[in-house]
């Protein structure tokens, strides 16, 4: 799903269907650097930026599955403040790692103080107990794995006899036994001083893994070693420093975007290899990946090539000018850059492109809530079905069966006046055990309760207080900030508690002082 519209509203709209179903969220939000980016207002004051992010992360938390995880790229301007905020939403125990991404492959010679070469990638789990992080394949084998076995797996030899001051035969008698040499002689784990030592392996393990034991002639008789195999198939746990040669840089990503659009089309894209690593370690094929700051479409493009389902949300017009054409190229197999060759991607699949609908209700000239006139009958029925928890599926034969919540429970949405005669007509068509909820603009008093199987709800009344209507945009542009309590500056829980305690002291003892500025 590619969604064009405000990400907070879109996240709220997704909650009913996708709460607890998203396996991985990767977001690259505006860094709040004060730079005038072409596609984002990226210079919002710190506390307001945190408040705006707080609302969105709360929604993301509800969408994540119990074994899901969140990955957020930020720089030093907000990363540490963001972590404090995220600790409150997710719980400090669910913080997983602060990965350092080497975003540059060369120093900035014009830097005034330090040449910044990294960004942060903060990782959180919805529930740490259920999280599984997959290993990373390592192609460069360490140099000390200087031998290869019969199957081509690298290894290095290590003495089977326990070295140093480890226990000897007296303390570990079961580890003192003979190993048969090629000439038929018995080899025991003897120390250099002539005393009895011990093997590292038990006799049972030595027999089981005899193929890993090498017995070679040495200066003082037979030398017994075991092979330490390189686990190339199992990979290694991901580390907290990601080098540019492994996951790319800002320079890499700009070249990828230029290769797609033939020009510099976006200021701060992320390299496909970076997103590929995140999706690799956090998901499996078929899992659902979400990016609510889709930007140039990188997360969706990578997820698609890797066989994951995805939802991408983008507010700006580049949802049409960048994301849509890029993802069409991916589907058509015309995107040859990024991870295409590594994933052997040749095209396929598809996606749906949505525009976020306007607010369902608006206030008229008299300040009364009315249905937005931009909704036609079908759109209104679909919207009410979503709000009421029904599945929108119009029946081709029964006009009033527009949605259902169970096998025999239906929804009918209409803007017409409901009269007693209307109820009688609907009642005649109801089958055995069937019930009907009618959402309408108005109804005659006599119609209510006329048939116990039919309930009546007025449309504006049933929606009031359920959502915040009359808003089509919660963008990160400071000019459009919602003027409500949710947009007040974010204050961590510990600070709020301290302020409340101090306020209580003032109330009790009448001490005149400023609580906070």
C-alpha positions in Angstrom: 0.0 0.0 0.0 1.3 3.4 -1.0 -0.6 6.1 0.9 -0.5 9.8 0.0 -1.5 11.9 2.9 -0.6 13.1 6.4 1.1 10.2 8.2 -0.6 10.7 11.6 -4.0 10.5 10.1 -3.0 7.6 7.9 -1.5 5.7 10.9 -4.8 6.2 12.8 -6.8 5.0 9.8 -4.6 1.9 9.6 -5.1 1.0 13.3 -8.4 -0.9 13.0 -7.2 -3.3 10.4 -3.4 -3.5 11.1 -3.1 -3.1 14.9 -0.6 -5.7 16.1 0.2 -6.9 12.6 3.3 -4.9 11.5 6.6 -6.9 12.0 9.0 -4.1 11.3 8.8 -0.3 11.1 11.7 1.6 9.6 11.5 5.4 9.6 13.8 8.2 8.5 12.0 11.2 10.0 13.1 14.8 9.5 16.3 15.3 11.6 15.2 18.8 12.8 18.6 20.2 11.8 17.3 23.6 10.8 18.1 23.0 7.2 15.5 24.1 4.6 14.9 20.8 2.9 13.1 20.8 -0.4 10.6 18.2 0.7 10.3 18.6 4.5 10.1 21.4 7.0 13.1 20.2 9.0 13.6 23.1 11.4 10.9 22.8 14.0 11.7 23.8 17.5 13.0 20.9 19.7 10.0 20.4 22.0 7.5 20.8 19.2 9.4 18.3 17.1 9.3 15.8 20.0 5.6 16.3 20.5 4.9 15.7 16.9 7.0 12.6 16.9 5.4 11.4 20.2 2.0 11.2 18.6 3.3 9.2 15.6 5.4 6.8 17.7 2.4 6.1 19.9 0.4 5.1 16.8 3.4 3.0 15.5 3.6 1.2 18.8 0.0 0.1 18.6 0.5 -1.2 15.0 3.6 -3.3 15.9 3.2 -7.0 16.5 4.3 -8.5 19.8 7.5 -9.7 18.1 7.9 -6.5 16.1 10.6 -3.9 16.1 11.1 -0.2 15.3 14.2 1.2 13.6 14.7 5.0 13.5 17.6 6.9 11.8 18.5 10.2 13.4 21.6 12.4 13.8 23.0 14.0 17.0 20.5 16.9 16.9 17.6 14.8 18.2 18.7 11.2 18.6 19.3 11.4 22.4 16.1 13.3 23.2 14.2 11.0 20.9 15.5 8.0 22.9 14.2 9.4 26.2 10.8 9.9 24.6 10.9 6.3 23.1 11.9 4.9 26.4 8.7 6.2 27.9 6.5 4.8 25.1 8.2 1.4 24.6 9.7 1.0 28.1 13.5 1.2 28.7 13.7 -2.6 28.9 12.6 -2.8 25.3 15.5 -0.7 24.0 17.7 -3.0 21.9 20.6 -1.0 20.4 22.0 2.2 19.1 23.6 1.2 15.9 26.2 3.6 14.4 25.8 3.9 10.6 28.9 5.2 8.9 27.1 7.5 6.5 30.2 9.0 5.0 33.3 7.4 3.4 35.5 10.5 3.7 36.0 13.4 6.1 34.6 16.9 5.5 37.5 19.2 5.2 35.4 22.3 5.8 34.1 21.1 9.2 34.4 23.8 11.9 34.8 21.3 14.8 34.4 17.6 14.1 33.8 16.0 10.7 30.5 14.1 11.4 30.7 10.7 9.8 27.9 8.7 11.4 24.2 8.7 12.1 22.3 6.8 14.7 19.9 3.9 14.1 17.8 3.4 17.3 16.3 0.0 17.7 13.3 -0.9 19.9 11.2 -4.0 20.4 7.5 -4.0 21.1 8.2 -6.9 23.5 11.8 -7.8 24.0 10.9 -11.3 25.2 9.4 -12.2 21.8 11.9 -10.4 19.5 14.2 -12.5 17.3 17.1 -10.8 15.6 18.5 -12.8 12.7 22.2 -13.2 12.1 24.2 -11.4 9.3 26.0 -13.2 6.6 29.7 -12.3 6.6 31.5 -12.7 3.2 35.0 -11.7 4.3 36.5 -14.6 6.3 39.0 -13.6 9.0 42.5 -14.2 7.9 43.3 -16.8 10.7 40.8 -19.2 9.2 43.6 -20.2 6.8 42.6 -23.7 5.9 39.6 -25.3 4.1 38.0 -28.7 4.8 36.7 -31.2 2.2 33.5 -29.3 1.8 35.2 -25.9 1.3 34.4 -24.6 4.8 37.2 -22.4 6.2 38.8 -23.5 9.6 41.9 -23.1 11.7 43.5 -25.8 14.0 43.6 -25.5 17.7 45.3 -27.9 20.2 42.9 -30.5 21.6 44.9 -30.7 24.8 43.9 -28.2 27.4 46.6 -25.6 27.7 48.0 -23.5 30.5 47.0 -24.2 34.1 43.7 -25.9 33.4 42.7 -29.0 35.4 44.8 -32.1 34.8 44.0 -35.8 34.8 43.7 -35.8 38.6 40.9 -33.3 38.6 39.2 -34.4 35.4 39.9 -38.1 35.0 37.2 -38.6 32.4 39.1 -36.2 30.1 42.2 -38.3 30.1 42.0 -41.1 27.6 44.0 -42.3 24.5 43.4 -41.1 20.9 44.7 -43.5 18.3 47.3 -42.1 15.9 47.7 -43.0 12.2 50.4 -45.5 13.1 48.1 -47.2 15.7 49.8 -45.9 18.7 47.9 -44.3 21.6 48.3 -40.5 22.2 47.6 -39.1 25.7 47.3 -35.4 26.7 50.7 -35.0 28.4 52.0 -31.7 29.6 55.4 -30.3 28.7 56.7 -31.1 32.2 55.7 -34.8 31.7 52.6 -34.7 34.0 49.2 -35.9 32.9 47.0 -33.3 31.4 43.5 -33.6 29.8 41.7 -33.2 26.5 39.3 -30.3 25.9 36.7 -32.8 24.6 35.1 -35.8 26.3 35.8 -39.2 24.9 32.2 -39.4 23.6 32.6 -36.1 21.7 36.0 -37.1 20.3 34.4 -40.2 18.8 31.4 -38.3 17.5 33.5 -35.4 15.9 36.5 -37.5 14.9 36.3 -35.9 11.4 37.3 -32.6 13.0 40.4 -34.0 14.7 43.8 -33.8 12.9 46.7 -35.9 14.1 50.0 -34.8 12.6 53.6 -35.6 13.4 55.5 -33.1 15.5 58.9 -32.6 17.0 58.0 -34.5 20.2 55.7 -37.1 18.7 52.1 -36.8 17.5 50.3 -33.4 17.6 46.5 -33.6 18.1 44.4 -30.6 17.0 40.7 -30.0 16.4 39.3 -27.8 13.6 37.6 -24.6 14.6 35.1 -24.2 11.8 33.9 -20.9 10.3 30.1 -20.8 10.7 29.6 -19.1 7.3 26.1 -20.6 6.9 24.8 -19.5 10.3 26.2 -16.0 10.1 27.1 -13.8 13.1 25.0 -11.5 15.3 24.6 -8.0 13.9 27.1 -5.6 15.4 26.4 -2.0 16.5 28.7 -0.4 14.0 27.7 -0.7 10.3 30.5 0.2 7.9 29.9 2.1 4.8 31.4 -0.6 2.6 28.7 -3.0 3.9 25.5 -0.8 3.9 26.4 2.2 1.7 26.6 5.9 2.4 24.7 9.1 1.6 26.8 9.3 -1.5 25.7 5.8 -2.5 22.0 6.6 -2.0 22.2 9.8 -4.0 23.7 7.8 -6.9 20.9 5.3 -6.6 18.3 8.0 -6.8 20.0 9.6 -9.7 20.1 6.3 -11.5 16.3 6.0 -11.1 15.3 9.5 -11.9 18.3 10.7 -13.9 18.8 13.7 -11.6 19.3 14.7 -8.0 15.7 14.0 -6.9 15.9 13.9 -3.1 18.2 15.5 -0.5 18.6 12.8 2.1 17.7 9.3 0.8 19.0 6.2 2.5 21.0 3.5 0.6 19.0 0.4 -0.3 21.7 -1.8 1.4 21.1 -0.1 4.7 17.4 -0.8 4.6 18.1 -4.3 3.2 20.1 -5.2 6.3 17.3 -3.9 8.6 14.7 -5.9 6.8 17.0 -9.0 6.7 17.6 -9.1 10.4 14.1 -8.1 11.5 11.7 -9.9 9.2 11.0 -13.0 7.1 9.5 -13.2 3.6 5.8 -12.3 3.7 6.1 -10.1 6.9 4.6 -6.6 6.9 7.0 -3.6 6.8 5.9 -0.1 7.5 7.5 3.3 6.7 5.4 6.3 7.6 8.1 8.8 6.4 8.5 7.1 3.0 10.5 10.0 1.4 11.8 8.8 -2.0 10.3 5.3 -1.5 13.4 3.4 -0.6 11.9 1.2 2.2 9.0 0.2 0.0 11.3 -0.6 -3.0 13.6 -2.7 -0.9 10.8 -4.5 0.9 9.2 -5.3 -2.4 12.4 -6.7 -3.9 12.8 -8.9 -0.7 9.4 -10.4 -0.9 7.9 -8.5 2.1 4.5 -6.9 2.2 4.8 -3.2 2.8 2.9 0.0 3.7 4.4 3.3 2.8 3.0 6.7 3.8 4.2 10.0 2.3 2.6 13.5 2.8 4.5 15.5 0.1 3.7 15.7 -3.6 6.7 13.4 -4.2 4.4 10.5 -3.3 3.2 11.1 -6.9 6.4 12.4 -8.4 9.0 10.1 -6.8 7.4 7.1 -4.9 4.8 6.1 -7.4 7.1 6.0 -10.5 9.9 4.4 -8.5 7.7 1.6 -7.3 6.2 1.1 -10.7 9.8 0.5 -12.0 10.4 -2.0 -9.2 7.2 -4.0 -10.2 8.0 -3.8 -13.9 11.6 -5.0 -13.3 13.0 -1.8 -14.7 14.9 -0.7 -11.5 18.4 -2.1 -12.0 20.1 -0.3 -9.1 20.4 -0.8 -5.3 19.9 -4.4 -4.2 18.3 -5.6 -7.4 21.2 -7.8 -8.4 21.9 -9.1 -4.9 18.2 -10.1 -4.6 18.1 -11.4 -8.2 15.0 -9.2 -8.6 13.4 -9.3 -12.0 10.0 -7.6 -11.3 6.6 -8.8 -10.2 4.0 -8.3 -7.6 2.0 -5.1 -7.3 0.6 -2.4 -5.0 -2.3 -0.1 -4.5 -2.0 3.7 -4.4 -4.3 5.5 -1.9 -5.1 9.1 -1.3 -6.1 9.9 2.3 -9.7 10.9 2.4 -10.8 14.3 3.8 -12.3 14.6 7.2 -15.7 12.7 7.3 -17.4 15.5 9.3 -17.1 19.3 9.1 -18.8 22.2 10.8 -21.3 24.2 8.8 -21.8 27.9 9.0 -23.9 27.5 12.2 -21.1 25.4 13.9 -23.1 22.2 13.6 -21.3 18.9 12.5 -22.4 17.8 9.1 -21.2 15.1 6.6 -18.5 16.4 4.3 -20.2 16.9 0.9 -17.1 15.4 -0.9 -18.3 11.9 0.3 -20.6 10.1 -2.1 -23.0 7.4 -1.0 -20.5 4.5 -1.4 -17.7 6.4 0.2 -19.9 7.3 3.2 -21.0 3.7 3.6 -17.4 2.5 3.5 -16.3 5.1 6.0 -19.1 4.4 8.5 -18.4 0.6 8.2 -14.8 1.2 9.2 -15.9 3.4 12.2 -18.5 0.9 13.4 -16.2 -2.1 13.0 -18.0 -3.7 10.0 -16.5 -5.1 6.9 -17.6 -3.1 3.8 -19.0 -5.6 1.2 -22.2 -4.4 -0.6 -24.6 -7.1 -1.5 -25.6 -7.0 -5.2 -29.2 -8.1 -4.4 -30.0 -6.3 -1.1 -29.2 -2.6 -1.2 -29.3 -2.4 2.6 -26.7 -5.1 3.1 -23.7 -2.8 2.7 -21.5 -4.3 5.3 -21.4 -7.1 7.9 -19.8 -7.7 11.3 -21.0 -11.3 11.6 -22.8 -13.8 9.5 -26.2 -12.3 10.2 -25.4 -8.8 11.4 -25.5 -6.1 8.8 -25.0 -2.3 8.3 -27.1 0.1 6.2 -25.9 3.7 5.7 -28.2 6.3 4.2 -28.7 10.1 4.2 -32.4 9.8 3.8 -35.0 10.3 6.6 -35.9 7.0 8.2 -39.6 6.7 8.8 -41.7 3.9 10.4 -42.6 2.8 6.9 -38.9 2.4 6.1 -38.4 0.2 9.1 -41.4 -2.0 8.2 -40.0 -2.4 4.6 -36.6 -3.4 5.9 -38.1 -5.7 8.5 -39.9 -7.6 5.8 -36.6 -8.4 4.1 -34.7 -9.5 7.1 -34.1 -13.2 7.3 -34.3 -15.5 10.3 -31.8 -14.5 13.0 -30.6 -11.4 11.0 -30.1 -8.0 12.6 -29.5 -4.5 11.1 -27.8 -1.3 12.2 -29.1 1.7 10.3 -26.8 4.8 10.2 -28.8 7.8 9.0 -28.8 11.6 9.1 -32.3 11.7 10.8 -35.3 9.5 11.7 -38.8 9.9 12.9 -39.3 9.3 16.6 -41.8 6.6 15.8 -39.3 4.6 13.8 -37.0 4.0 16.9 -37.8 0.7 18.6 -40.4 -0.3 16.0 -38.6 -3.6 15.3 -36.2 -5.1 17.9 -34.0 -6.4 15.1 -33.2 -2.9 13.7 -31.2 -0.3 15.6 -31.0 3.4 14.5 -27.9 5.7 14.9 -27.6 9.3 13.8 -24.4 9.7 11.8 -22.9 12.9 13.4 -23.9 11.9 16.9 -22.3 8.4 16.8 -19.0 9.8 15.5 -18.7 12.8 17.9 -15.8 12.3 20.3 -14.6 9.1 18.6 -12.1 10.9 16.4 -10.9 14.5 15.9 -12.8 15.6 12.8 -12.3 18.7 10.8 -8.6 18.2 10.3 -7.0 16.9 7.1 -3.3 17.6 8.0 -1.0 17.1 11.0 2.1 17.8 9.0 5.5 18.6 10.5 5.1 22.2 9.2 5.0 24.3 12.4 2.4 26.7 10.8 -0.1 23.8 10.6 0.3 22.5 14.1 -3.0 21.4 15.7 -3.9 23.9 18.5 -4.8 21.3 21.1 -3.3 19.6 24.1 -1.7 16.9 22.0 0.5 19.5 20.5 1.9 20.9 23.7 5.7 20.4 24.2 6.6 16.9 25.2 7.7 16.5 28.8 9.2 13.2 30.1 7.4 11.3 32.8 10.1 11.9 35.4 10.0 15.7 34.8 6.2 15.8 35.0 6.3 14.0 38.3 8.8 16.4 39.7 6.8 19.4 38.5 3.6 17.9 40.1 5.4 17.3 43.4 6.8 20.9 43.4 3.3 22.2 42.6 1.9 20.3 45.5 4.5 21.9 47.8 3.4 25.3 46.7 -0.2 24.4 47.2 0.4 23.2 50.8 2.8 25.8 52.0 2.0 28.8 49.9 5.6 29.2 48.7 5.7 31.7 45.9 8.0 30.6 43.1 8.1 29.8 39.4 7.3 26.2 38.8 8.8 26.1 35.4 9.5 28.6 32.6 
